[in-house]
Amino acid sequence: MAVLGPLSVRVRGVAWTPTAPKVRNVLAVLIAHADQVVPASSLSTELWGDEPPASASTTVQTYILNLRKHFAAATGRSVAEVSTDLLVTRAGGYLLRSRLTGLDLRRYELLALRGRQALADGDDAGAVRHLSEAMRVWRGRALVDVPVGRLLEARRRQLEESRLVTLEYLVDAELRLGMHREVLTELAALTVENPLHEGLHAQYMRALHLSGRRAQALEVFHRVRGNLVTELGLEPGPPVQRLHQAILNADSDVDGWSAERRPLVGPRPSPAGRP
């Protein structure tokens, strides 16, 4: 099952993604919150906002039953087995178990954790390997083909922020390994997509400067500064200002900007993905 891009369900290489719009929404919520109990009331709010129909509770139960039947047909198991092992009823809600699904989100989280651990250990080459693999799990923006309500929108934003943070860590490690030119194309696109993101613009400045393109690095600073002032009335933060000054001074040592950006890695999560 996949949510890091279009919603997708595949069983032994065959597509089994539901087509009914609201069933897709329920499935997307359950996958995006795998191994957590999703209250039935939250599903109702996701589907109908603050004005659910009188039949909302019964309709949600029907959608869950439809999903169980769908999974049963896809896997060759009985609806009862699916209800016990995969899509489980809990007090007040429903839980989708990820251990049987090959969930892309779980794979991404594990690879990103390994990459952050490598960074914390000072192993930039290992970090690039794991973080690059984590980014390859993504197939586009999270939940790109699912109309989202409040619950899914909050989760989608959380996932997209995680993606950007992982990208920042990856580019930091690549730059420390001297891969200045290799990251330019991706950073050029990312800064256009995220015009107010100081971290990505700073990385682009570093990469350009270290590639001998000082004038363009300064242009990137003025662009992000203009965006921040126009949109938010803010100047760039001190780290970006210091990087700008180092480039103005033609300082070849601009790696100090990222020296404090190695992640602090906490305890490894449980296999089920819970804290």
Secondary structure, DSSP 8 states (H G I E B T S, - for coil): -B-SSS-B-EETTEE----SHHHHHHHHHHHHTTTS-EEHHHHHHHHHTT---TTHHHHHHHHHHHHHHHHHHHHT--HHHHHHHTEEEETTEEEE-STTTT-HHHHHHHHHHHHHHHHHTT-HHHHHHHHHHHHHT--SSTTTTS---HHHHHHHHHHHHHHHHHHHHHHHHHHHTT-TGGGHHHHHHHHHH-TT-HHHHHHHHHHHHHTT-HHHHHHHHHHHHHHHHHHHS----HHHHHHHHHHHTT-S--GGGGTT----------TTS--
